[in-house]
Amino acid sequence: MACIFCQNHDISQEIKGVPTDASELADIMLRLEELGSHNINLVTPSPHTLLIADAVLKARERGLTVPILYNTNSYEKVETLKRLEGLIDIYLPDLKYVSSAASLKYSGRADYFAFASKAVLEMQRQCGVLITDDNGIAVRGMIIRHLVLPGSVDEARGVLDFISSELPIETHISLMSQYTPIGEALPKPLDRRLLRREYRRALDYAMSLGFTNIYTQRLDSADSFYTPEFNGFLE
């Protein structure tokens, strides 16, 4: 995808990182667990699924116990996700849009929802509703994220309608207000932050549908301070 508003543009639009094979990736996973990580968070992993599958198996053979988390924009093929069944413990998918007009305009993919809707249903089939441990830390399941964009409350409503009609009402939803204009020459209304009344309308609609697990954000989370720098190295 080519989201024009991407918050992590320095890794999505530029070439950063260190070439790694499956054994080296397994080493990184084990090192992260040793440092106290609650999970191994694989961000936008779909181009590397074969490598990741091999690395997860190697890491588990060597004693990895923390959950594997698949953090995705949901522009995925179901057959790819099926190849990962049994390897992924937690799915963290975005559901960005329902309309082809918005997905084409903002992400260059008119067919986004056609793929993303089926992908999310497959993730639900594999891992189910989110389960947490006694400390409230996720161990298995799915959290669906939706970033409410300026001027796009109707997209939020469409996403919430889909979840309400196709998934359990207990599905965990992260309704995000953190949109921050990053980059040059963004079109209106993406050249501004989300308005309080826009986020309130999206949240009120989610609550009206009866969802029992909604994560919310303060509007002051819309700050580039929260966008990390990526140097490609594990300290």
C-alpha positions in Angstrom: 0.0 0.0 0.0 1.0 3.6 -0.4 -0.8 5.5 2.3 -0.1 9.2 1.7 -0.5 10.0 5.5 1.7 7.2 6.8 3.0 7.9 10.3 6.1 5.7 9.8 7.1 7.2 6.4 10.8 6.8 7.1 10.5 3.1 6.9 7.5 2.7 4.6 8.8 5.3 2.0 12.5 4.9 2.5 14.9 1.9 2.6 16.0 1.3 6.2 17.0 -1.8 8.1 19.5 -4.6 8.2 19.3 -7.7 5.9 18.5 -10.7 8.2 18.0 -14.5 7.6 15.7 -16.7 9.6 18.3 -17.8 12.1 19.3 -14.2 12.8 15.7 -13.2 13.2 15.2 -16.0 15.7 18.1 -14.6 17.6 16.4 -11.2 17.7 13.2 -12.7 19.0 14.9 -14.6 21.8 16.9 -11.5 22.7 13.7 -9.4 22.9 12.1 -12.0 25.2 15.3 -11.9 27.3 14.9 -8.1 27.6 11.4 -8.5 28.9 9.2 -8.0 25.8 5.6 -9.2 26.3 5.4 -10.3 22.6 7.2 -10.3 19.3 5.5 -7.6 17.3 5.9 -8.1 13.5 5.0 -4.9 11.8 3.8 -5.0 8.2 5.2 -8.5 7.9 3.3 -9.9 4.8 6.2 -9.5 2.3 8.3 -11.7 4.6 5.9 -14.4 5.7 8.1 -17.3 4.6 11.1 -16.0 6.4 9.0 -15.2 9.5 7.5 -18.7 9.6 10.9 -20.3 9.5 12.2 -17.9 12.2 9.3 -18.5 14.5 9.8 -22.2 14.3 13.5 -21.9 15.0 12.9 -19.5 17.9 10.3 -21.8 19.5 12.6 -24.8 19.1 15.2 -22.8 21.1 12.7 -21.9 23.9 10.8 -18.8 22.8 7.6 -18.6 24.9 6.1 -15.1 24.4 3.3 -14.7 21.8 3.9 -13.8 18.2 1.9 -10.7 17.2 1.1 -10.0 13.5 0.7 -6.3 13.1 -0.8 -5.6 9.6 -2.7 -3.1 7.4 -4.9 -6.1 6.5 -4.3 -5.9 2.8 -3.6 -9.6 2.9 -4.5 -12.7 1.0 -6.4 -15.3 3.0 -4.2 -18.1 1.6 -1.1 -16.3 3.0 -2.7 -16.1 6.5 -3.7 -19.7 6.4 0.0 -20.6 5.9 0.7 -18.9 9.2 -2.0 -20.7 11.2 -0.5 -22.1 14.4 2.4 -19.7 14.3 0.6 -16.4 15.1 -0.9 -15.9 18.6 -2.2 -12.4 18.3 -3.5 -10.5 15.2 -3.4 -6.7 15.3 -5.0 -5.7 12.0 -6.0 -2.2 10.7 -9.4 -1.8 9.1 -8.8 1.5 7.3 -11.7 2.0 5.0 -14.9 0.4 3.6 -15.2 2.6 0.4 -13.1 2.1 -2.6 -13.1 5.8 -3.2 -11.3 6.5 0.1 -8.9 3.6 -0.1 -7.9 4.6 -3.7 -7.5 8.3 -2.8 -5.5 7.8 0.4 -3.8 4.5 -0.1 -3.7 3.8 -3.8 -5.8 0.6 -3.5 -9.4 0.6 -4.6 -9.8 -3.1 -3.7 -8.5 -2.6 -0.1 -11.8 -3.6 1.7 -12.4 -6.6 -0.5 -9.2 -8.1 0.8 -9.1 -6.6 4.3 -12.6 -7.8 5.2 -11.8 -11.4 4.3 -8.4 -11.2 6.0 -9.9 -10.1 9.3 -12.5 -12.9 9.2 -9.6 -15.4 8.7 -7.7 -13.9 11.6 -10.8 -14.2 13.8 -11.2 -17.8 12.8 -7.6 -18.6 13.7 -7.3 -16.8 17.0 -10.7 -15.7 18.2 -11.6 -12.9 20.6 -8.7 -11.4 22.6 -7.6 -13.3 25.8 -5.4 -11.6 28.4 -3.6 -12.9 31.4 -4.0 -11.9 35.0 -2.0 -8.7 34.4 -4.1 -7.7 31.4 -1.5 -8.5 28.9 -2.6 -10.1 25.6 -1.8 -13.7 25.1 -4.1 -14.7 22.2 -6.8 -13.3 19.9 -7.3 -10.1 17.9 -7.6 -6.4 18.3 -8.9 -4.4 15.3 -7.6 -0.9 14.9 -9.3 1.9 13.1 -7.6 5.3 12.7 -10.3 8.0 12.5 -9.1 10.3 9.8 -10.1 14.0 9.5 -13.3 14.3 7.5 -13.8 10.5 7.4 -16.3 9.7 10.2 -18.4 7.9 7.6 -15.6 5.5 7.0 -15.3 4.8 10.7 -19.1 4.1 10.8 -18.7 1.7 7.9 -15.9 -0.2 9.6 -17.8 -0.4 12.8 -20.9 -1.7 10.9 -18.9 -4.4 9.3 -17.4 -5.5 12.7 -20.8 -5.5 14.3 -22.4 -7.6 11.6 -19.6 -10.1 11.0 -17.7 -10.5 14.2 -18.6 -11.1 17.9 -19.8 -8.1 19.8 -16.9 -8.8 22.3 -14.3 -8.1 19.6 -11.7 -5.7 20.9 -11.6 -2.5 18.9 -8.9 0.2 19.1 -10.5 3.5 17.9 -7.6 5.8 17.4 -7.4 9.6 17.4 -3.7 9.8 16.9 -3.7 11.0 13.3 -0.8 13.5 12.8 -0.2 15.3 9.5 3.3 14.1 8.3 4.8 14.7 4.9 4.4 17.4 2.3 1.4 18.7 0.4 -1.3 16.6 2.0 -4.7 17.2 0.5 -7.5 18.6 2.6 -8.7 17.5 5.1 -5.6 15.4 5.8 -3.6 18.6 6.3 -5.1 19.0 9.8 -5.5 16.9 12.9 -8.7 15.2 13.9 -11.4 17.4 15.5 -12.7 16.5 18.9 -16.3 16.4 17.6 -15.2 14.0 14.8 -13.7 11.6 17.2 -16.7 11.9 19.6 -19.1 11.0 16.7 -17.1 7.9 15.8 -16.9 6.8 19.5 -20.6 7.5 20.1 -21.4 5.4 17.1 -19.2 2.5 18.3 -20.9 2.6 21.7 -24.4 2.7 20.1 -23.6 -0.6 18.4 -23.1 -2.3 21.8 -19.4 -3.1 21.6 -18.1 -4.1 25.0 -14.4 -3.8 24.4 -13.4 -0.4 23.0 -9.9 1.2 23.5 -9.9 5.0 23.1 -7.2 7.7 22.8 -6.8 11.2 24.1 -6.6 13.7 21.3 -3.2 14.8 22.5 -1.8 11.5 21.3 -1.8 13.2 17.9 1.8 14.3 18.2 4.9 13.4 16.2 6.6 12.9 19.6 5.1 9.4 19.6 6.5 8.5 16.2 9.7 6.5 16.9 13.0 6.8 15.0 14.0 3.6 13.3 17.7 2.8 13.1 17.5 -0.9 12.3 19.5 -2.0 15.3 18.5 -3.7 18.6 20.4 -2.1 21.4 
